[in-house]
């Protein structure tokens, strides 16, 4: 049977529950345990797929095509493992499934209530996510006391007494504020948060104390006593130079000792030697490379969380700091690409939706092409390479994507009516299709062209597998014209154009997929690694 570690948060959000959960999972994985991860989101949206990145941050896509919370990305990057749609569920999904079952007569006329029906559905989903794992680490979104989180709290409380559960361990992440005027730390917010948990029926066995300053021994002792946890179960979580140093910090504090004792895991000693070496290269690298990151959601950097982390992974393996020069594509439209990108060693144009800032991205692509600057275009960044090439090399006036101009005379990017979805079924998309669930999502194969930068980046692999999140495709009707003019299709998926390169350019690659979704600290994505390496060695 599976054992469960539940990570809750108190006082306020954004304390690092996701990094805490991922760090604990990473240490246990490196100690030889089979670890599963689960993020529960109390919001009523079915998934974050239709949320603005400025509202919720990045939407992460799993191998099997689920649009999930960005914390699933943290889990994959830390544990070097692919998780599936069962690793994330929301209030919206829980209520939808219960209501659908009720409408179908599945409850045999019962009055449907939060307890037992909603809570029972939550417990069922948690157990399903834990199947096949030694330990499931569960992160509960939001903070204790949130009204929408109460059914989830009740579910994990009940699991303490479940005969089908081998053991439970509760970790509470909370804030230790420092009051500058008084010159001291305060434990009361944590005490009140723990009291609220107890009122619900949950007694945390470990406190992860988020603080800007180290906790004095006397303060830790006081915190342990007032929260009724063992002294070795108060773990400092200070601001780190890199999020990847958090597992090492936890390990230095023997975080696994109380967990192992409570869950009867025996002696566990994680092998973190390779991890530690990579973290040191992130914190104190030998080299430096400047990447011009052209995007449109720069008001919230977490909109590009996987991509910025992927650049860090590549830098760690190249022992170089990847310095990101954030460039708003709308600003390029006002000031010009050369003004903003002149000092960059490489240029990356990220994905996105909607027409805002598109012309600025096209100008950035032209600048990279003409000036032979290493270039990587991802998803929309790849699609716009075709638009830029059609306009400025083929001379096709008005060339565009139908996403931005339905009446363009040269639809370089178009909406394909029928395509095989991730599960192998046929899907129909039109301009009137609902926004949710009509994207090409998840992992697809891509056949690489011999002699291409793409195949070289992936160490000679003929077929690679990468994840997608997009609605529009490259129009094959223009393929011959593009290739005759020097833009070569170097990757295909069931006849769909996946990647393009430019002959005579030192390093230029546009990819329809999102390579950042498969990048991890210990195994960086090959195309992003090759791009950073080309930028590092650019003349």
C-alpha positions, 0 to 999 in steps of 0.5 A: 500500500502507498504512504502519503505525505501531505503538504499544506500552506498557511498565512499566505500563498506563494511561500513555496509549497510546490518547491517544498513538495518537489524537494521532499520527493526528490530526496526520497527518489534519490534514496531509491523510493518510487515517488508519485506527485499530486497537486490539488487545486481548489479553484473551480476551473476545470483546468488552467487551460483557458486562464490568462498566463497573467492570471495564473502563470504558465500552463504546464502540459503533461505527456498525456496531454493534460493542461495542468498547474505549473507546479507539475512542471516543478515536479518533473524538473526536480524528479526527472520524471514524467507525470500524467493527468492524474497528478493534478486535479481541481475542484471543477473536475471533482464537482463535474464528475460527481454531478455527471454521475448523479445525472446518470443515476449513479448515486441511486437517488441519494441527496448529493452532499459535500460529505460524503460524496465530494470528499469521497471523490477527492479521496478516490482521486488521491488514492488513484494517483498513489497507485503503484508508488511507494510514497505519494507527495500531495500538495494542496493549493491555497492556504489553510482556512480558504473556504474552497479548500475545506473539502480537500482538508476534510479528505486528507483528514479522513485518510489518516484513518483509512485502512487502505492507506499505509501511513500519512505525514503532514507537512505545513509550510508557513511564514516567519515574518521579521518585524524590522521595527521590533527587531525580532521574528514572530511565531504567532502567524504560524501558531494561528495557522497550525491552530486552524489546521487542528480545528479541522482535525489535522495536526502537522508533524513538520513545520517548514518555516519560510524566513528571510533570516536564519532561525535562532535555536531558541526560536526553533525550540519555541516554535516546535513546542507551540506547534507540538512538533519534534524539535528536528521537525522544524525545518528552515526554508531560507531564500536560496540562490537557486530553487535547486539548492532547496533539496540540499538545504533540507538534506543538511537539516536531516529532513528525512529523519522524522519522515522516515521515522513516522512512515517507517521507511528505515534508514534512507540516504539519498545520493545527491552528488550529481545534483549538488555538482549541477547546483554549484554550476548554477550558483557559481558558473565559469562562463556567461551567455546573454539570451534575448527573450522576446515575449509578451507576458513579461509582467509575470515572469512565471508565464514562461516558467518552464522556459526560463528553467530550461535555460538554467538547466542548459547553463548548468550543463555548460557551466555558464550563467544564462543571463536573460535579457527580457524584451517586450515584443510591443516595445520592439514595434516602437523602438526597433529590434536592433536597439533592444537585441544588439547586445544579445548572444542568442535570440529566443522568441517564445510562444503565446496566443493573440495578435498583441506584439506579433509584429515585434516578434517578426522584427526580432526574427528578421534581425536574427536571420539577417544578422546571423544571430543564433535563434530558437523560435518556439511554437508561435515563435516557429510559426512567425519564422514562416511568416517573416520568411514569406514576407521578406524573402519570398516577397509574399505581401500580406503573408500572415497566420489566419489566427491574426488575419482570417483574410490573408492572401498567403495563410502561412499558418492555418487552422487544420480542420481534422487531426489525430489528437494525443489519444489517437482519435480524430478531432475537428477544429473550426474558428467557432470551436470552444477555447478549452480542449481544442488544442493539439496537446501532449506528446507527439513523435517528430521524424528528424531530417538527416544532417539537420541541426535538429537531429544533431541536437538530439544526438542522431535520433531519427524520431524524437518525442516532444509536447505540444500546446497549440491550435494552428499549424504550418501550411504545407502548401507553401513548403516547396516555395520555402525550401526552394528559397532556403528554409528547410523542413527538418522535422515532421509529425504524421505529415505536419511540419514540426521544425524549420531551419535556414540554410547558411545560417550558423544556428537557426531553428523553429520548433512547433513543439514546446521543448521546455516541457521536457527539460529537467535539471539532470537531463536538459532538453537537447534543442534548448541545450544546443541553442544555448551552446550555439549562443555561447560560442557565437562569434 
